[in-house]
Amino acid sequence: MLTIHPKDTPTAKLHGYLLSAVAPRPIALASTIDKDGKPNVSPFSFFNVFSANPPVLIFSPARRVRDNTTKHTLENAKATKEVVINVVNHDIVHQTSLSSTEYGQGVNEFEKAGFSMLASEKVTPFRVKESPVQFECKVLEIKELGNQGGAGNLIICEVVCMHIDESILDENGNIDQVKLDLVARAGGSFYSRAKDSFFEIPKPILQKGIGVDALPAAVRNSNVLTGNNLGQLANVELLPKESDVNKFMQDNPQYMASKINEKHKFAQEFLQKNDVEGAWKVLLS
């Protein structure tokens, strides 16, 4: 295994490792305005939501590695204490990438990227009209993490107004993740499209799983079942009843197996279809 010691690694190299390993990351398309009223918009993938009450988002414009300069977004946020964070979906990902170009001070990236400026209700910076979700924010604090190239600057923002395109809502008024079609940033020039890779895992918070330590030793030490498989099996509150197992095997004799590895392979087939109960019935037969 390659071992990296940050203090002994060039910042640019370490930056590449970090961004490739901690991915995919959501993208904040941050729009600001300078002290003279000139608009700016730029994307940042050091970004996430950190609180719901109060609603707080944090993103981090890092100091440039090559020359240790700061970005216009950071300077504007310090000057005005306001920002709009626009989410990035697949429909605007190329425009978003274009807006990351380091144009000179005072150049309007809205125009360069082909975005439409939409007036905000509670803050001065404009919203990106094409973004499906827009957060108007007040800057609570800016935490500088260092003064050398590559150092982040945490811009801690409280959401004072949120706008959601109704076309991405489901019949219950909730955001439909597939309709939203978010994209995320990875290392280098790579992005990922969220809706192409969605899968569901039942939340353990809704039930108290028996835990991997409670699995039979033969299952826990299987040569076939993976760690993910064990996690699926351990996320049940109760095992199937013996009568249900017997009926299942009577109806499905093709899953009868005398060798343990063969039985585990059958169970794994059920797990791949997210049929945990069926997997347990095979294992308990």
N, C-alpha and C positions, 0 to 999 in steps of 0.2 A: 504494500500500500504506500502510495506517495504521501509523504508528510511535509506539510508546509508550515514554516515559521514566519508569521507576518513581518516581523522586524528584519528578517533576512531576505525578504522577497521584494523585488521592485514593485512599486505601487501599481503600475499599469498591469503587470502580470497578476498580482493579487486581485485587482479589480475584475479581471477576466474570469478568474476562478470563482470569485464570489457571485458574480452575476450569472454564471453558467450553472452553479450549484444551487443557488436559491432562486428557483424558477418553477413555474411561470409566475410573474408578478403583475398585479393589476396596474393599470395606467391612469394617472391623473393628468388630464389635459388642463393645465392651470392657466387661467386668464387673469391678467393683472393690468394695472394702469400706473403710469409713472407720475411723478409729482407735477408734471406739466400737462397731464391728461392724455398722454399718448398710450394706446392699447398695446398689449403684448400677450401672446399665447404660446405655450411650450409644454411638451409632455415630460412626465417624470414617472419612472416605474418604482422608485423607492416610495411606496404609497400604500396606505390601508386605512380602515376604519378602526377606531380604538375605544369608542364609548357611544352608548345610545342615550344616556341621560346624565349630563348633557351630550348631544350628538357631536362627536369630535372626530375629525379626519386629520391625518398627519401625512405630509409628503416632505421629501428632502432633496432640494437642489444642492448637489455636491459641488465643491470647488473643483475647477478643471484640473485634471492631473498634469497636463502638459505645461501649463504656465501659472497655475495657482490663482487664476482669476475667478471672479464670481459671476453668476448668471443674472440677467436682467430681472427674472422672476423674483429672485431673492432680494435684489435691491428694491424692487417695487413693493414687495410685501413689507419690507422694513419701513418704507416711506409712507405707505397708505394704510397698512394694517387690514387690508381687505384682499380677497381673492375669490374667484369662482372656480370650482373644480368640476370639470365636465368629464363624464365617463366616455370611454372609447369602445365603440363596437366595430364590427367588421366593415360596415358601410363607410367609415371614415378613417380606417387605419392608415391608408396611404397618405391622406392629407395630414394626418397626425404626424407621421414620420417626416413629412416635408417641413412641418412647422418646427421641428427640432433643429433645423439648419440655423447656424449661428449668424444671423443677420446683424447688422450694425444697430447701435443705439437709436431708437426712434422709428425703426422700420416696423411697419404693421404686419405681423405674421398672419393675422386674419386674412389680409388681402393676398399675401404670398401663398398661403395654403388653400385659398378659395373658400374659407369659412365665412359665414354670415354673423355679424355682430348683432346680438339681441340684448336690449336694455334689461338690466336687473331691477328687482323691486326694492331690495334692502341694502345693496352695496353699489359702489360706483363701477367696478370692472364689468365689462360686457360678458354675457353668456355666449357659448358657441351654439347657435341655433340648431345645427345638425346633430348635436349630441342628444341621445335619448334621455339622459338624466343629468341634471345640472344642480350643483350645490353652491348656493351663495354663502360665503363664509366671512366671519370676522377672525382676524389673526389674534390668538390669545397670547402666544409666546413664540419666539424663535430661539431654539437651543442650538448654539454652535458647538459642533463636536470636535473641532480642531481648527488649526490655521494653516495647514499644509494642503497641497494638492490632493484631491480625493476625499477630503474631509466633508462630512455631511452637515446639513443645517436643517434641523427638524422644525418645520413650520406647522405649529399646532393650531388647528382651525376649528372654530365652533360653527356648525351649520345653523344659519338663521333663516334660511328659506330653501326649499327643495322643489324642483320642477321635474315632473315625469311625463314623458310622452305617453298618452293614453293608449296608443297602438301596441305598446309592449305589455299591457296589463291583461290578466286572465279574467274569467267571468266573475271571480270573487274580488277583483280589484287589487290583486297581488301582482308583483312583477313576475312575468313568465320568463324564465332564464333562457329558454330557446328563442323566444321572440327578441329578447334583449341582445343576444348574439355578441357578447363581449369578447374582446381579444386581450391577450396578456403578453408580456415581454419575457424573453428568455435571454441567453447569452448571445454575443455577437449580433448577427442580423436576424436572429430567429424570433418568431412570434408563435403563439398558439391561439386557436379559435375554440372558445370554451364549449360551444354547443356540440362540436364534433367529438367530444371526449367525455360527455357526462355519463356518470353511472351512479347508482344509489346504494347506500349502505344504511341499514336501520340504525338510528341513533341509540347508543347504549343508555343515554339519559332517560329514555322512555321505558326502559326495562332494566332489570338487574341481571346481567348475564352471569352464568355459572362460573366463567373464568377458565382460562387455559389450564390452571393448576388443578381444576376439578375434572378434567378430561381423563378417561381411562388411560393408563400408561401406554398401552399398545397404540392408542390414537396419538397421544402426545409425542411419542417417540417414533412416529411413522417415518418410513423411508420414502413415502409417496406424497403424503399431505404436506403442503407448504405452510409457512407461518400465516399467510392470509387465510388459508383453509382452516387452520386451527382457530383463528380469530372469528371466522364465521360460525364454526361449531360451538364456540364458547360464548357466543352472544345470544344464547337462549336461556330462558328462565327455568323451563322444565323440559325433560326428555319425553319422547313419545311413550305412550302406555304400551305395555307388553302385548295387549290384545290388538292394538293398532299395528304394531310391528309384525305380528303374526299374519294379520289379514293382508298387509302390504306384500309380504313375501309369498303368500298364497296366490295373490293376483299378479305377481311379477317374479315368477320363478327364475327368470333369466339373470336375476341379480344374486342368486345363490352362489356362494363361493367358499371353498374350503381353505384356500391360501389367503393369508392376511393381506398381502400386497394387492392381490386381485380385488379383494373386498374394498380396500382403500381407493383403488382406481375407480371402482363403480361409484363410491361415495363422492369422489372428486368430480365425476361427471355431473352429479346433481348439484354440487356446489357451484360449478361453472354456470349453471342455469339459475343460481340463487335459490335453489330449492333445498334449504337447510334441513327441513323436516324429513324430506326424502333421503338425504344423506345420512341422517341419524338412524333412520329405519334400516338402511343397509348395514350400517356399522353395528347396530344392536341385534341384527338377525342371528 
